[in-house]
Amino acid sequence: MIAIVNYEAGNLTSVSRALSHLGLVSKITDKHDEILGADRVIFPGVGAAGKAMQIIKEKGLDNILLEVVKRGTPFLGICLGTQIILDESEEGNTECLGLIKGKARRFPNLGLKIPHMGWNNIELLRMHPVFKGIDGRAQFYFVHSFYPETQDNKSVVARTDYGITFASVIANGNIVATQFHPEKSGKEGLKILYNFSKWDGME
């Protein structure tokens, strides 16, 4: 079973529907034992980092997610789930989970529309099992005002250009995270979710 972490954010059902379309069993849950007992864990969502971290801590999910990663369970972060796994976010100067060293930064004012919304390319910098068979020309769907900036370039799997070049996929050990929404990105996005369902957490 794939646990979809319920921290009262939007977009959880979109991920659940995408997994169901692939014939995969998932459950939206905030129950500690279900998350710890899952074969894989997905942390998706939209919204503000500060509010998300408040709810995560109120539900005691911060320690549960740290334990999930410590156990080596494959973990996928999506959009806001990519930002809260970093040390902190510029959005409200929020302290995050610290699973990957780095900071979520706001896009600078370069005359482009913020949030960055719509389809965009990614440039794969290195291969990762979750991206096996992904077309290098594929586009994916983004909706975000903040982006991940990591301290270790080795954790960057792919990057995207939107006024600046930013990390759009990061990974470390049993963690992989996409700034875009694979559940809203058509065939190639579904392939990423399917690959995640088969991934053993090793790069």
LUMLOKOL-906673 format. One record per residue: residue number from 1; residue in three letters; x, y, z of N, C-alpha, C in turn. Coordinates in steps of 0.2 Angstrom, whole numbers, plus 5000, padded with zeros to 4 digits. Each point is the difference from the previous one (the first is absolute). Layout:
% residues N
[NUM, 'ALA', [X, Y, Z], [X, Y, Z], [X, Y, Z]]
...
% end
This chain:
% residues 203
[1, 'MET', [5004, 4994, 5000], [4996, 5006, 5000], [5004, 5006, 5000]]
[2, 'ILE', [4998, 5005, 4996], [5004, 5007, 5000], [4996, 5005, 5004]]
[3, 'ALA', [5003, 5002, 5005], [4997, 5005, 5005], [5001, 5007, 4997]]
[4, 'ILE', [4994, 5004, 4999], [5000, 5007, 4998], [4999, 5004, 5007]]
[5, 'VAL', [5005, 5004, 5002], [5000, 5003, 5006], [4994, 5005, 5000]]
[6, 'ASN', [4996, 5000, 5005], [4994, 5004, 5000], [5002, 5006, 5005]]
[7, 'TYR', [5002, 5006, 4998], [5001, 5005, 5004], [4995, 5006, 4998]]
[8, 'GLU', [4994, 4998, 4998], [4995, 5005, 4999], [5001, 5005, 4994]]
[9, 'ALA', [5004, 4998, 4995], [5002, 5004, 4995], [4995, 4998, 4994]]
[10, 'GLY', [5000, 5004, 4995], [4997, 4998, 4994], [5004, 4996, 4996]]
[11, 'ASN', [4997, 4997, 4995], [5003, 4996, 4994], [5001, 4993, 5003]]
[12, 'LEU', [4999, 4998, 5006], [5001, 4993, 5002], [4996, 4995, 4995]]
[13, 'THR', [4994, 5001, 4999], [4995, 4996, 4996], [5003, 4999, 4993]]
[14, 'SER', [5003, 5005, 4997], [5003, 5000, 4993], [5005, 4994, 5000]]
[15, 'VAL', [5004, 5000, 5005], [5005, 4995, 5000], [4997, 4993, 5001]]
[16, 'SER', [4995, 5000, 5005], [4997, 4993, 5001], [4997, 4998, 4993]]
[17, 'ARG', [4996, 5004, 4997], [4997, 4998, 4993], [5005, 4998, 4995]]
[18, 'ALA', [5006, 5003, 5000], [5005, 4998, 4995], [5003, 4993, 5002]]
[19, 'LEU', [5001, 4999, 5006], [5002, 4993, 5002], [4995, 4995, 4999]]
[20, 'SER', [4994, 5002, 5001], [4994, 4995, 4998], [5000, 4998, 4993]]
[21, 'HIS', [5001, 5005, 4996], [5000, 5000, 4993], [5006, 4995, 4997]]
[22, 'LEU', [5005, 4999, 5004], [5006, 4996, 4999], [4998, 4993, 5003]]
[23, 'GLY', [4995, 4999, 5003], [4998, 4994, 5004], [5004, 4999, 5006]]
[24, 'LEU', [5002, 5005, 5003], [5004, 5000, 5006], [4996, 5002, 5007]]
[25, 'VAL', [5001, 4996, 5005], [4996, 5001, 5006], [5004, 5006, 5004]]
[26, 'SER', [4996, 5005, 5002], [5002, 5005, 5004], [4995, 5002, 5005]]
[27, 'LYS', [5002, 5004, 5005], [4995, 5002, 5005], [5003, 5007, 5003]]
[28, 'ILE', [4995, 5005, 5000], [5001, 5006, 5003], [5000, 5000, 5007]]
[29, 'THR', [5005, 5001, 5004], [5000, 4999, 5007], [5004, 5004, 5004]]
[30, 'ASP', [4998, 5001, 5006], [5005, 5004, 5005], [5001, 4995, 5006]]
[31, 'LYS', [4998, 4994, 5000], [5001, 4995, 5005], [5008, 4998, 5000]]
[32, 'HIS', [5003, 5000, 5006], [5007, 4999, 5000], [5002, 4993, 4998]]
[33, 'ASP', [4996, 4995, 5003], [5001, 4993, 4998], [4999, 4998, 4993]]
[34, 'GLU', [4995, 5003, 4997], [4999, 4999, 4992], [5006, 5003, 4996]]
[35, 'ILE', [5002, 5006, 5002], [5006, 5003, 4996], [5006, 4996, 5001]]
[36, 'LEU', [5002, 4998, 5007], [5006, 4996, 5001], [4999, 4993, 4997]]
[37, 'GLY', [4994, 4997, 4999], [5000, 4994, 4998], [4999, 4999, 4992]]
[38, 'ALA', [5000, 5006, 4997], [4999, 5000, 4993], [5006, 4998, 4996]]
[39, 'ASP', [4999, 4997, 4994], [5006, 4999, 4996], [5004, 5006, 4997]]
[40, 'ARG', [4996, 5005, 4999], [5002, 5006, 4997], [4996, 5006, 5003]]
[41, 'VAL', [5003, 5006, 5000], [4997, 5006, 5003], [5000, 5005, 4995]]
[42, 'ILE', [4995, 5004, 4998], [5000, 5006, 4996], [4997, 5006, 5004]]
[43, 'PHE', [5004, 5005, 5000], [4998, 5007, 5003], [4999, 5005, 4995]]
[44, 'PRO', [4994, 5000, 4997], [4998, 5005, 4995], [4997, 5006, 5003]]
[45, 'GLY', [4998, 5005, 4996], [4996, 5006, 5002], [5001, 5006, 4997]]
[46, 'VAL', [4996, 5005, 5002], [5001, 5007, 4998], [4998, 5004, 5006]]
[47, 'GLY', [5002, 5006, 5000], [4999, 5004, 5006], [5006, 5003, 5003]]
[48, 'ALA', [5000, 5003, 5006], [5005, 5004, 5003], [5004, 4995, 5005]]
[49, 'ALA', [5007, 5001, 5000], [5004, 4996, 5004], [4999, 5001, 5007]]
[50, 'GLY', [4999, 5006, 5002], [4999, 5001, 5007], [4994, 4996, 5003]]
[51, 'LYS', [4994, 5001, 4996], [4994, 4997, 5003], [5001, 4992, 4999]]
[52, 'ALA', [5003, 4998, 4995], [5001, 4992, 4999], [5004, 4998, 5006]]
[53, 'MET', [5006, 5003, 5002], [5004, 4998, 5006], [4996, 5000, 5006]]
[54, 'GLN', [4996, 5005, 5001], [4996, 5001, 5006], [4996, 4994, 5001]]
[55, 'ILE', [4996, 4998, 4995], [4996, 4994, 5000], [5004, 4993, 5001]]
[56, 'ILE', [5006, 5000, 4996], [5004, 4994, 5001], [5002, 4999, 5007]]
[57, 'LYS', [5002, 5005, 5003], [5002, 5000, 5007], [4994, 4998, 5005]]
[58, 'GLU', [4995, 5003, 4999], [4994, 4999, 5004], [4998, 4993, 5000]]
[59, 'LYS', [5000, 4997, 4994], [4998, 4993, 4999], [5006, 4995, 5002]]
[60, 'GLY', [5006, 5003, 5002], [5006, 4995, 5001], [5003, 4997, 4994]]
[61, 'LEU', [4998, 5003, 4994], [5003, 4997, 4994], [5007, 5001, 4999]]
[62, 'ASP', [5003, 5005, 5003], [5007, 5002, 4998], [5004, 4994, 5003]]
[63, 'ASN', [4999, 4998, 5006], [5004, 4994, 5002], [4999, 4994, 4996]]
[64, 'ILE', [4994, 4999, 4998], [4998, 4994, 4996], [5003, 5000, 4993]]
[65, 'LEU', [5001, 5006, 4997], [5003, 5000, 4993], [5007, 4999, 5001]]
[66, 'LEU', [5003, 5003, 5005], [5007, 4999, 5002], [5002, 4992, 5001]]
[67, 'GLU', [4995, 4997, 5003], [5001, 4992, 5001], [4999, 4997, 4993]]
[68, 'VAL', [4996, 5002, 4996], [4999, 4997, 4994], [5006, 5000, 4996]]
[69, 'VAL', [5003, 5006, 5000], [5006, 5000, 4996], [5006, 4996, 5003]]
[70, 'LYS', [5000, 5000, 5007], [5005, 4997, 5003], [5000, 4992, 4999]]
[71, 'ARG', [4994, 4998, 4999], [4999, 4993, 4999], [5001, 4998, 4993]]
[72, 'GLY', [5001, 5005, 4995], [5002, 4998, 4993], [4994, 4999, 4996]]
[73, 'THR', [4994, 5002, 5002], [4994, 4999, 4996], [5000, 5005, 4995]]
[74, 'PRO', [4999, 4998, 4993], [5000, 5005, 4995], [4995, 5006, 5001]]
[75, 'PHE', [5002, 5006, 4999], [4996, 5006, 5002], [5000, 5004, 4994]]
[76, 'LEU', [4994, 5003, 4998], [4999, 5004, 4994], [4997, 5007, 5003]]
[77, 'GLY', [5004, 5005, 4999], [4997, 5007, 5001], [4998, 5003, 4994]]
[78, 'ILE', [4994, 5003, 5000], [4997, 5004, 4994], [4998, 5007, 5001]]
[79, 'CYS', [5003, 5005, 4997], [4999, 5007, 5000], [5001, 5002, 5007]]
[80, 'LEU', [4996, 5002, 5004], [5001, 5002, 5007], [5004, 4995, 5004]]
[81, 'GLY', [4998, 4994, 4998], [5004, 4994, 5003], [5007, 5000, 4998]]
[82, 'THR', [5002, 5003, 4995], [5007, 5001, 4998], [5004, 5005, 5005]]
[83, 'GLN', [4996, 5006, 5001], [5003, 5005, 5004], [5000, 4999, 5008]]
[84, 'ILE', [4995, 4996, 5003], [5000, 4999, 5007], [5005, 4995, 5002]]
[85, 'ILE', [5003, 4996, 4995], [5005, 4995, 5002], [5007, 5004, 5001]]
[86, 'LEU', [5001, 5006, 4998], [5006, 5004, 5001], [5000, 5002, 5007]]
[87, 'ASP', [5006, 5004, 5002], [5001, 5003, 5006], [4995, 5005, 5002]]
[88, 'GLU', [4999, 5005, 4995], [4995, 5005, 5002], [4998, 5003, 4993]]
[89, 'SER', [4995, 5004, 5001], [4996, 5004, 4994], [5000, 5007, 5002]]
[90, 'GLU', [5002, 5004, 4994], [4999, 5007, 5001], [4993, 5003, 5001]]
[91, 'GLU', [4995, 4995, 4998], [4993, 5002, 5002], [4999, 5000, 5007]]
[92, 'GLY', [5000, 5006, 5003], [4999, 5001, 5007], [5006, 4997, 5004]]
[93, 'ASN', [5006, 5000, 4997], [5006, 4997, 5004], [4998, 4994, 5004]]
[94, 'THR', [4997, 4995, 4996], [4998, 4994, 5004], [5005, 4995, 5000]]
[95, 'GLU', [5001, 4997, 5006], [5004, 4994, 5001], [4996, 4994, 4998]]
[96, 'CYS', [5004, 4996, 4995], [4997, 4995, 4997], [5003, 4993, 5003]]
[97, 'LEU', [4999, 4995, 4996], [5002, 4993, 5003], [5007, 4999, 5000]]
[98, 'GLY', [5004, 5003, 4996], [5007, 4999, 5000], [5003, 4993, 4997]]
[99, 'LEU', [4996, 4997, 4996], [5001, 4993, 4997], [5006, 5001, 4994]]
[100, 'ILE', [5000, 5006, 4997], [5005, 5001, 4995], [5003, 5007, 5002]]
[101, 'LYS', [5006, 5001, 5000], [5003, 5007, 5001], [4998, 5005, 4995]]
[102, 'GLY', [4997, 5005, 5002], [4998, 5005, 4995], [4995, 5005, 5003]]
[103, 'LYS', [4997, 5004, 4995], [4996, 5005, 5002], [4995, 5002, 4994]]
[104, 'ALA', [4993, 5000, 5001], [4996, 5002, 4995], [5000, 5008, 4999]]
[105, 'ARG', [5001, 5002, 4994], [5001, 5007, 4999], [4994, 5003, 4995]]
[106, 'ARG', [4998, 5006, 5001], [4995, 5003, 4996], [5003, 5002, 4994]]
[107, 'PHE', [4997, 4999, 4994], [5002, 5003, 4994], [5001, 5007, 5000]]
[108, 'PRO', [5006, 5003, 4997], [5001, 5007, 5000], [4995, 5003, 4995]]
[109, 'ASN', [5000, 5007, 5001], [4995, 5004, 4996], [5004, 5001, 4993]]
[110, 'LEU', [4999, 4996, 4995], [5003, 5001, 4994], [4995, 5002, 4994]]
[111, 'GLY', [4994, 5002, 5002], [4995, 5002, 4995], [4996, 4994, 4998]]
[112, 'LEU', [5001, 4994, 5003], [4997, 4994, 4998], [4994, 4999, 5005]]
[113, 'LYS', [4995, 4997, 4998], [4994, 4999, 5004], [5002, 4995, 5005]]
[114, 'ILE', [4998, 5002, 5007], [5001, 4996, 5005], [4993, 4999, 5004]]
[115, 'PRO', [4998, 4994, 5001], [5004, 4993, 4999], [5001, 4998, 4993]]
[116, 'HIS', [5006, 4996, 5000], [5001, 4997, 4994], [4995, 4995, 4999]]
[117, 'MET', [4996, 5000, 4995], [4994, 4996, 4999], [5000, 4998, 4992]]
[118, 'GLY', [4999, 4993, 5000], [4999, 4997, 4993], [5006, 4995, 4998]]
[119, 'TRP', [5000, 4998, 4994], [5005, 4995, 4998], [5007, 5003, 4998]]
[120, 'ASN', [5005, 4996, 5002], [5006, 5002, 4999], [5005, 4993, 4999]]
[121, 'ASN', [5005, 5001, 4997], [5005, 4995, 4999], [5004, 4999, 5006]]
[122, 'ILE', [5003, 4994, 5001], [5005, 4998, 5005], [5006, 4998, 4996]]
[123, 'GLU', [5006, 5001, 5003], [5006, 4998, 4997], [5003, 4995, 5005]]
[124, 'LEU', [5000, 4994, 4999], [5003, 4994, 5004], [5008, 5001, 5000]]
[125, 'LEU', [5003, 5001, 5006], [5007, 5000, 5001], [5003, 4994, 5001]]
[126, 'ARG', [4996, 4995, 5003], [5003, 4993, 5001], [4994, 4996, 5001]]
[127, 'MET', [5001, 4993, 4999], [4995, 4996, 5000], [4998, 4998, 5007]]
[128, 'HIS', [4993, 4999, 5001], [4998, 4997, 5006], [4994, 4995, 4998]]
[129, 'PRO', [5000, 4995, 5004], [4995, 4994, 4998], [4993, 5003, 4999]]
[130, 'VAL', [4998, 5005, 5004], [4993, 5002, 4999], [4999, 5004, 4994]]
[131, 'PHE', [5005, 5002, 4996], [5000, 5003, 4994], [5002, 4995, 4994]]
[132, 'LYS', [5000, 4994, 5001], [5001, 4995, 4995], [4995, 5000, 4994]]
[133, 'GLY', [5003, 5001, 4994], [4995, 5000, 4994], [4997, 5007, 4999]]
[134, 'ILE', [5001, 5005, 5004], [4997, 5006, 4999], [5003, 5004, 4994]]
[135, 'ASP', [4996, 5002, 4996], [5002, 5004, 4993], [5003, 5006, 5002]]
[136, 'GLY', [5006, 5001, 4998], [5004, 5006, 5002], [4997, 5007, 4997]]
[137, 'ARG', [4995, 4999, 4995], [4996, 5006, 4998], [4994, 5001, 5003]]
[138, 'ALA', [4998, 4996, 5005], [4994, 5000, 5003], [4999, 5007, 5004]]
[139, 'GLN', [4994, 5002, 5001], [4998, 5006, 5004], [4996, 4998, 5006]]
[140, 'PHE', [5000, 5003, 5005], [4997, 4999, 5006], [4996, 5006, 5003]]
[141, 'TYR', [4995, 4999, 5004], [4996, 5005, 5003], [5002, 5003, 5006]]
[142, 'PHE', [5002, 5007, 5000], [5002, 5003, 5006], [4995, 5005, 5003]]
[143, 'VAL', [5000, 5001, 5007], [4996, 5006, 5003], [5004, 5001, 5006]]
[144, 'HIS', [5004, 5005, 5000], [5004, 5002, 5006], [5003, 5007, 5000]]
[145, 'SER', [5001, 5003, 5006], [5003, 5006, 5000], [5007, 5000, 5004]]
[146, 'PHE', [5001, 4994, 5002], [5007, 4998, 5004], [5003, 4994, 4996]]
[147, 'TYR', [5006, 5000, 5001], [5004, 4994, 4997], [5005, 4998, 5004]]
[148, 'PRO', [5003, 4994, 5000], [5005, 4997, 5004], [5007, 5002, 4998]]
[149, 'GLU', [5004, 5002, 5005], [5007, 5001, 4999], [5004, 4996, 5005]]
[150, 'THR', [5003, 4995, 4997], [5004, 4995, 5005], [5007, 5003, 5001]]
[151, 'GLN', [5003, 4997, 5005], [5007, 5002, 5002], [5004, 4995, 4996]]
[152, 'ASP', [4998, 4994, 4998], [5004, 4995, 4997], [4997, 4999, 4993]]
[153, 'ASN', [5004, 5002, 4995], [4998, 4999, 4993], [4999, 4993, 4998]]
[154, 'LYS', [5003, 4996, 5003], [4999, 4992, 4999], [4993, 4998, 5001]]
[155, 'SER', [4996, 5004, 5004], [4993, 4998, 5001], [4995, 5003, 4994]]
[156, 'VAL', [5003, 5004, 4996], [4996, 5002, 4994], [5000, 4995, 4995]]
[157, 'VAL', [4994, 4998, 4998], [4999, 4995, 4995], [4998, 5003, 4993]]
[158, 'ALA', [4996, 5006, 5001], [4998, 5003, 4994], [4999, 5008, 5001]]
[159, 'ARG', [5000, 5004, 4995], [4999, 5007, 5001], [4996, 5003, 4995]]
[160, 'THR', [4997, 5006, 5001], [4995, 5003, 4996], [5002, 5007, 4999]]
[161, 'ASP', [4998, 5003, 4995], [5001, 5008, 4999], [4994, 5003, 5000]]
[162, 'TYR', [4999, 5005, 5005], [4995, 5005, 5000], [5003, 5007, 5003]]
[163, 'GLY', [5003, 5003, 4995], [5003, 5006, 5002], [5007, 4999, 5003]]
[164, 'ILE', [5000, 4995, 5005], [5006, 4997, 5002], [5000, 4993, 4999]]
[165, 'THR', [5006, 4997, 5001], [5000, 4992, 5000], [4999, 4998, 5007]]
[166, 'PHE', [4996, 4995, 5001], [4998, 4998, 5007], [5000, 4992, 5000]]
[167, 'ALA', [5001, 4997, 5005], [5000, 4993, 5001], [4992, 4998, 5000]]
[168, 'SER', [4998, 4996, 4995], [4993, 4998, 5000], [4999, 4992, 5002]]
[169, 'VAL', [5006, 4997, 5001], [5000, 4993, 5003], [5006, 4999, 5004]]
[170, 'ILE', [4999, 4998, 5007], [5005, 4999, 5004], [5000, 4993, 5003]]
[171, 'ALA', [5005, 4997, 5002], [5000, 4993, 5003], [5006, 4999, 5004]]
[172, 'ASN', [4999, 4996, 5005], [5006, 4998, 5005], [4997, 4994, 5003]]
[173, 'GLY', [5004, 4994, 4999], [4998, 4994, 5003], [4993, 4998, 4998]]
[174, 'ASN', [4996, 4998, 5005], [4993, 4998, 4998], [4995, 5006, 4999]]
[175, 'ILE', [5003, 5006, 5000], [4995, 5005, 4998], [5001, 5003, 4993]]
[176, 'VAL', [4995, 5001, 4997], [5000, 5003, 4993], [4994, 5005, 5000]]
[177, 'ALA', [5001, 5006, 4998], [4995, 5005, 5000], [4999, 5004, 4994]]
[178, 'THR', [4994, 5002, 4997], [4999, 5004, 4994], [4997, 5006, 5002]]
[179, 'GLN', [5002, 5006, 4997], [4997, 5006, 5001], [4993, 5000, 4996]]
[180, 'PHE', [5000, 4997, 4994], [4994, 4999, 4996], [4995, 4995, 5003]]
[181, 'HIS', [4995, 5000, 4997], [4994, 4995, 5002], [5000, 4994, 4995]]
[182, 'PRO', [5003, 4994, 5002], [4999, 4995, 4995], [4993, 4998, 4999]]
[183, 'GLU', [4996, 5000, 5005], [4993, 4998, 5000], [4996, 5004, 4995]]
[184, 'LYS', [5003, 5006, 4998], [4996, 5004, 4995], [5004, 5001, 4994]]
[185, 'SER', [5005, 4996, 4999], [5005, 5000, 4994], [4999, 4995, 4995]]
[186, 'GLY', [4994, 4997, 4999], [4999, 4996, 4994], [5003, 4993, 5001]]
[187, 'LYS', [5002, 4997, 4994], [5003, 4994, 4999], [5007, 4999, 5004]]
[188, 'GLU', [5004, 5005, 4999], [5006, 5000, 5003], [5000, 5001, 5007]]
[189, 'GLY', [4996, 5004, 5003], [4999, 5001, 5007], [4997, 4993, 5003]]
[190, 'LEU', [4996, 4997, 4997], [4997, 4993, 5002], [5006, 4995, 5000]]
[191, 'LYS', [5004, 5001, 4995], [5006, 4995, 5000], [5005, 5001, 5006]]
[192, 'ILE', [5001, 5006, 5002], [5004, 5002, 5006], [4996, 4997, 5006]]
[193, 'LEU', [4994, 5000, 5001], [4996, 4997, 5006], [5001, 4993, 5000]]
[194, 'TYR', [4999, 4997, 4994], [5001, 4993, 4999], [5007, 4997, 5002]]
[195, 'ASN', [5005, 5004, 4997], [5007, 4998, 5002], [5001, 5001, 5007]]
[196, 'PHE', [4997, 5005, 5004], [5001, 5000, 5007], [4997, 4994, 5003]]
[197, 'SER', [4994, 4998, 4998], [4997, 4994, 5003], [5004, 4994, 5000]]
[198, 'LYS', [5005, 4999, 4995], [5005, 4995, 4999], [5007, 5001, 5003]]
[199, 'TRP', [5001, 5006, 5002], [5007, 5002, 5003], [5001, 4997, 5007]]
[200, 'ASP', [5006, 4998, 5001], [5002, 4997, 5006], [5003, 5005, 5005]]
[201, 'GLY', [5001, 5006, 4998], [5003, 5005, 5004], [5007, 5001, 4999]]
[202, 'MET', [5003, 4996, 4996], [5007, 5000, 4998], [5001, 5004, 4994]]
[203, 'GLU', [5005, 5004, 5000], [5002, 5004, 4993], [5005, 4995, 4996]]
% end
